[in-house]
Amino acid sequence: MALLEIRNVTRRFGSLVAVDRVSLAIEAGEFFTLLGPSGCGKTTLLRMIAGFDEPDEGELFLDGKPLAGIAPEKRPVHTVFQSYALFPHMTVAGNIAFPLEMAGRPREEIERRVRETLSLVHLEEKGEAYPHELSGGQKQRVALARGLVNKPRLLLLDEPLGALDAKLRVEMQVELINLQRDVGVTFVFVTHAQQEALALSHRIAVMSQGRVEQLDTPDRLYTAPASRFVADFIGKINLIEAEVAGNAHGHLMLRSAMGDLAADLPPDARPGARGALALRPELVRVAERLETLELRNRFAGHVKDLLYEGDVTLYTVEVEGGFVIEALLANASPGRARLFKVGDAVAVGWRHDAGVFIRG
Amino acid sequence: MRGCSSVDERREEREVGGAGGWTRWIVTGPPVAFLLAFFLVPALIVVAASFREPGEFGGLVPLAAGFANALSLEAYRFLLGDLVYAEIFAISFLVALATTVICIAAAYPLAWLIARSPRRRRDLLVLLVILPFASNFLVRIYAWIMLLGPANLLYTPFAVIVGMVYVHLPFMVLPLYTNLEKHDPALLEAAQDLGANAWTRFWRVTFPLSLPGIYSGSALVFIPVLGMFAVPELLGGTGDILIGNLIKEQFLDNRDWPLGSALSIGLTIAVLAFAALAAAGARRGLKGTEAVS
């Protein structure tokens, strides 16, 4: 049985449908992420799990028991808020002790567990400090400690890394992964940052306009997006409009404005089906001359723009007919490191199994 | 962050002082002059008067009569020699304390309600709180005479407290509202999320965070009530003399200016001591709430 089951949940605000018939199941011990742009309904869903909001339709079950009508303070679910919401008039230790006091734990146990949790988040020295004396990363850790200390069945995290700078965010990501593994608490993480979701999660539900677009592992979401939205939202991608011209044993022949393309997936596409070929830039190869690319899909063009990022460079290559293909190349690779310049004549190509055909 | 703000401060200093020292005096000069002329000088006159002999028909014995005749410590000897004065001081403190406590109890729900109402309606509600100031103070006290008279409550300590609370309530509502309005609603959500019911949320989060508002409201109520003479004069009985009345009597009825001055100084010292105590308490209580206020 799933730890949390969301069954056909809908939530409306006036004429806006914030959450639209969402069903999903979260397993115990999982690091589960709700990913989507702002306004996609992920925070509304989170608030319904916490109990601050109730669904208009559908039900939520925790450990098989319905959550409807149970007040937030009665749910074994704690939240790490985006703004941390640390109590400014309490010390760090006071903040962490709060949920234990609410649960009526004996004093010795509270002291022991506050101490243990402080060391879990590496803040042993900060117990007597007040929140305003802490850095952003430290506040983040206190908020985590406060959410975890009373061992909730579920810990909800509402964009908890949003307020941190890029370097600190990466550090905290690693800490979050380790923390979740060590304490074994199920995490439901809400974010709009796809890189963060890919790095942290066991499974991700990509949401758009109140619906779950795709629920999958990070690896599957990245390599086999099920819709244009998911393909476009997660990572960089080339989307080439195409129509299935023929299907022989799962090998697709696609007809596009650029010319004919060979692709691999999906095996059940019928000739005449419309859609787009989704192609990750790192799977596109770039060469000086067309002949050196021994590939079915190859086009001559020139470098239109480039974005040098140190380890890699993102080339925007314009091919005949004005079509644009993005290619991501490592700047240092054994044997054939070669940097192109804007205006260089180049050829791009990709293997027939590099792209994914998305219907619709 | 800290580094940035100090740079800004320095730049500001340069801008203010940069045009020459005289610009600073244009801004600060008038208030300083006002305070010197109408606060410090009168206060010194009162101190000086307390060491003089009362004149036969009010006023003071002129210094021209010779220092031996014009100067004395009689007022202080009188003040410290009779327990009645200490008692009136004590009663006045009790009245001020009771008024403050009742004001806190009455103003808190009101301030909370205003802070919780939709933003558009808040200004209107605040206006309603201060609206009584638009009519004359004495007229409003006479209205209370008409209200309390038929109920046989006039000229009692109860009437004095009612009048004091009525007059000073807005001074408690406003600072409390200003404080409560700034509370981050996420804190209450966090408390609820972590297992606190409504009662606990109030006592563990809202109330401690509102202490700065309670402190400033209390100062705005307690100190004026101590010196207030009109309310006990009009609503109180013969036994309800407070320091304010006593001081007023010395100047207007008994024509003992030195004793009146000495009583004023006693009151000032008592208030300052109380304020210092409250400030020290507030500082301790405020630790950690700076982020809110």
Interface residues (C-beta under 8 A of the other chain):
Chain A: A50 G51 F52 A71 P72 E73 K74 V77 H78 T79 F81 S83 A85 L86 F87 P88 H89 M90 T91 F98 P99 M102 A103 Y130 P131 H132 R146 G147 N150
Chain B: D184 A186 L187 E189 A190 A191 Q192 D193 L194 G195 A196 N197 T200 R204 V205 P208 L209 K287 G288 T289 E290 A291 V292
